[in-house]
Amino acid sequence: MAGVAENLLKSGEVSAMIRQGFISSPGLSPTSSPPPASLGPASPSPPRPSFPSPKTSTLFEMMSQEGVPHRTYPPLRQPSGDQNRLRLQERIAAILAREGPGDMELSVSSSDGFRVTVTAHRRVLAAGSRFFAEKLAGVGGRAGRPVAVEICECDDAEAYVEAVGLMYSGDPRRSLAGEDVDKVLGLLKVSVDIKFDDGILACLDYLEAIPWSEAEEEKVVSTLGKLQIQQVCEPIRGILQRVSVEPSTSANTDSIYLGVLDGVLQAKDKKARRDMKALIARLLREDLDQSNMHYNKLEISRETLYHLCHKCLDCLLQLLSEAANFGEGQGDRASLMGEVAREADNVQWLVDILINKRIADEFVALWADQSELSTWHSKIPCMYRFEISRITAQLCIAIGRGQILVSKDAKISLLRTWLEALYEDFSWMKRACRMFDKKLIEDGLSATILTLPMAEQQEILLRWFDCFLSKGDNCPNIQRAFEVWWRRAFFRQFTGDQDHLQPQIVVSDEQT
């Protein structure tokens, strides 16, 4: 036997088989047995499969065991405390045993030392997998001596064993019921590797039917996106329809946004409206924060948001005029005031979206121009109107943080129209607003005032000084702005000498 093997090595026939990947090099595989003497010349390379298999680190080793004593394997090494793999081996072995005595020993191992060996049936594996059919073709085994097959260095040895067990199922799709998505994705990859067509289709059917979590969704899309298999393009496309945006949807983004936002603004149920506002605002923030280059943003247009702003302001103006002229016996005043508060809250929500999208500059000018609204506002008791002053506070906070960039004229106009109303409503804002941050409003107002020319700072702050002395804590405390203005005006006087500000340019006639 040794002489025959030596002749085969010298003739180059075994080397040819090694190059084809049909058997392993004796020097590379310490567990390989010498090739049998009855092996003939190497068969030609198998034709290119129609299901291309992704590159993996799997090494397929197969040897016909004619005349060679039954092969022994190192004992199964299980990580300490890991019983799952042992149960896997027992479960798959039980499934395979239902077909009766096997004629093939299949050993699968991974790089972490895990190895599982089961007795399988050549006809089942060859019928289920075109990969096994190609490798087993022409390899005979001596009666009573099973063919030994090794799949070494697997990325996912458990998935390979599961895939073999799936070949023994009369209904692979049903066998996957109740499994988790990660496991099925692993089975799908292996099924592609070994050209297990029924397994591929079963995995795709499962993925199409099962719900995915958001984390699983990313894995499914990534895995399916890498499968370039002509025969299953349609099933894959059908699965990805769950997450794919049709061109018609992208084209109608504005109309979809408009319908959703307008529905929230018109909602009658208070709790539902509040919940949906929080949800939509969070989704829009996620869209702005998304850094994934593959993430397709569906931007809501500036025009759509400002259309809704104008609509809400028109409604608010109408409600305030009705409230100001409300007389005895004309109906339910509390209901009307509730509508005023709702529209004010709607405007606050839209302004928050504008600020987050960095497009609130136009709204500052729009709000500053609401002189008629401000007039009606002054004719309504504070307890009914304070929500409107929260819009002014909201804008001042954003301006003070640098989130809204507007000219000094726009800021002056804003404060002249709405600052007195904010002073008057401040005590009710503190008392009635659930989420009221006194310091945040005071800091935003101070920062906004200090960006104005000194003449406007003086006018506004001296008026605030009188208001604060009469109202105390019922007026915003912007003494920090007062201190800065005072130092600017009396300690760090800057005359603004234009001659001093001109750049000094020296022209020399000397040649260098």
Secondary structure, 3 states (H helix, E strand, C coil): CHHHHHHHHHHCHHHHHHHCCCCCCCCCCCCCCCCCCCCCCCCCCCCCCCCCCCCCCCEEEEECCCCCCCCCCCCCCCCCCCCHHHHHHHHHHHHHHCCCCCCEEEEEEECCCCEEEEEECHHHHHHHCHHHHHHHCCCCCCCCCCEEEEEEEECCHHHHHHHHHHHCCCCHHHHCCCCCHHHHHHHHHHHHHCCCHHHHHHHHHHHHHCCCCHHHHHHHHHHHHCCCCHHHHHHHHHHHCCCCCCHHHHHCHHHHHHHHHHHHHCCCCHHHHHHHHHHHHHHHHHHHHCCCCCCCCCCCCHHHHHHHHHHHHHHHHHHHHHHHCCCCCCCCHHHHHHHHHHHHHHHHHHHHHHHHCCCCHHHHHHHHCCHHHHHHHCCCCHHHHHHHHHHHHHHHHHHHCCCCCCCHHHHHHHHHHHHHHHHHHHHHHHHHCCCCCHHHHHHHHHHHHCCCCHHHHHHHHHHHHHHHHHHHHHCCCCHHHHHHHHHHHHCCCCCCCHHHHCCCCCCCCCCC
